[in-house]
Amino acid sequence: MNRISRMYGVTALVAVLFAGGTATAAHARPAAEQRLDGSIVVAGQTCTWTNAATSANPPAALTVDRSTINAPGGNLACTGGITASLNNNPAFTFDDTAGTARTDAIDITGRQSFISCRYKATNIAWNREGTTRKYVNQAFTATKTSGSFLCPGSVTTPAGGASMLFR
């Protein structure tokens, strides 16, 4: 994969970094842990983390603590020489009756070699899978807020391109 193709992979990755792991039924656990696990594959690269702290359990409104995702406090790791970091503490609201969630904003920086790209997406909508606490995104576009001229001005994540699992 050439450098420009990998860079587009990096920018797509940072736009949809927050993703979920395996589905677990909400009733399968005795009590929610106020944690969020994630994983996503974009352009052949994978980013994952586990045990991100949330301020509450769904369906209550909550925020995700970026310090529990980003290193050194978190374990966010990506393949393909990509590093990423979350620049904000995303806030989520839930509508359990409709089986949906919304995120106020996700602001992410991705780096590969000497290239850095920062993107922000706002008002992201998510659909819950059945009775689980796994949510899958509706299509959204993240806009570049800073970075190299090699970074595209925006990237679009198709529906289902990202997911998250609250536990």
VENPEDA-V741437 format. One record per pair of residues at least 4 apart in sequence whose ideal C-beta (glycine too) atoms are under 8 Angstrom apart, sorted by the first residue. I is the first residue (numbers start at 1). J is the second residue. Records with the same first field share a line. If there is no record, write none. Layout:
I=J + J
This chain:
1=5 + 6 + 9 + 44
2=6
3=7 + 113
4=8 + 150
5=9 + 43
6=10 + 43 + 80 + 81 + 112
7=11 + 112 + 115 + 117 + 148 + 150 + 151
8=12 + 43 + 152
9=13 + 42 + 43 + 44 + 45 + 80 + 82
10=14 + 43 + 45 + 82 + 110 + 111 + 112 + 115 + 117
11=15 + 110 + 117 + 119 + 144 + 151 + 152 + 155
12=16 + 42 + 43 + 155 + 157
13=17 + 40 + 42 + 43 + 45 + 47 + 78 + 82 + 84 + 110
14=84 + 108 + 109 + 110 + 117 + 118 + 119 + 142
15=108 + 119 + 121 + 141 + 142 + 155 + 156 + 157
16=40 + 42 + 137 + 142 + 155 + 157 + 161 + 162
17=38 + 40 + 47 + 84 + 86 + 106 + 108 + 110 + 162
18=38 + 40 + 86 + 90 + 103 + 106 + 162 + 164
19=38 + 39 + 40 + 47 + 162 + 163 + 164
20=36 + 37 + 38 + 39 + 134 + 135 + 136 + 162 + 163 + 164 + 165
21=37 + 38 + 39 + 48 + 50 + 165
22=134 + 165
23=129 + 130 + 132 + 134 + 165
24=28 + 29 + 132 + 133 + 134 + 165 + 167
25=130 + 131 + 132
26=32 + 131 + 132 + 133
27=131
29=33 + 167
32=57 + 58 + 133 + 166 + 167
33=167
34=53 + 54 + 55 + 56 + 57 + 62
35=50 + 51 + 52 + 53 + 54 + 166 + 167
36=52 + 53 + 54 + 64 + 164 + 165 + 166 + 167
37=49 + 50 + 51 + 52 + 164 + 165 + 167
38=47 + 48 + 49 + 50 + 52 + 69 + 164 + 165
39=46 + 47 + 48 + 49
40=46 + 47 + 48 + 161 + 162 + 163
41=45 + 46
42=47 + 161
44=80
45=78 + 79 + 80 + 82
46=78 + 79
47=76 + 77 + 78 + 79 + 82 + 84
48=76 + 77 + 78
49=69 + 74 + 75 + 76 + 77
50=75
51=68 + 74 + 75
52=64 + 65 + 68 + 69 + 74
53=64 + 65 + 68
54=62 + 63 + 64 + 65 + 92 + 166
55=62 + 63 + 64 + 65
56=60 + 61 + 62
57=62 + 166
58=62 + 92 + 94 + 96 + 101 + 133 + 166
59=94 + 95 + 96
60=94
61=91 + 92 + 93 + 94
62=91 + 92
63=89 + 90 + 91 + 92
64=68 + 69 + 89 + 90 + 92
65=69 + 89
66=70 + 74 + 85 + 86 + 87 + 88 + 89
67=73 + 74
68=73 + 74
69=74 + 76 + 86
70=74 + 76 + 85 + 86
71=75 + 76
76=84 + 85 + 86
78=82 + 83 + 84
80=112
81=112 + 113
82=110 + 111 + 112
83=110 + 111 + 112
84=108 + 109 + 110 + 111
85=108 + 109
86=90 + 106 + 107 + 108
87=107 + 108 + 109 + 118
88=105 + 106 + 107
90=103 + 104 + 105 + 106
91=103 + 104 + 105
92=101 + 102 + 103 + 104
93=101 + 102
94=100 + 101
95=99 + 100 + 101
99=127 + 128
100=125 + 126 + 127 + 128
101=125 + 126 + 128 + 135
102=123 + 124 + 125 + 126
103=123 + 124 + 126
104=122 + 123
105=120 + 121 + 122 + 123 + 124
106=120 + 121 + 124 + 142
107=118 + 119 + 120 + 145
108=118 + 119 + 120 + 142
109=116 + 117 + 118 + 119 + 147
110=116 + 117 + 118 + 119
111=115 + 116 + 117
115=147 + 148 + 150 + 151
116=147 + 148
117=144 + 146 + 147 + 148 + 150 + 151
118=144 + 145 + 146 + 147
119=142 + 143 + 144 + 145 + 154 + 155
120=142 + 143 + 145
121=140 + 141 + 142 + 143 + 157
124=137 + 138 + 140
125=137 + 138 + 140
126=135 + 136 + 137 + 138 + 164
127=135 + 136 + 137 + 138
128=132 + 133 + 134 + 135
129=134 + 135 + 136 + 163
132=165
133=165 + 166 + 167
134=163 + 164 + 165 + 166
135=163 + 164 + 165 + 166
136=159 + 160 + 162 + 163
137=157 + 159 + 160 + 161 + 162 + 163
138=159
139=156 + 157 + 158 + 159 + 161
140=156 + 157
141=154 + 155 + 156 + 157
142=154 + 155 + 156 + 157
143=153 + 154
144=151 + 152 + 153 + 154
147=151
157=161 + 162
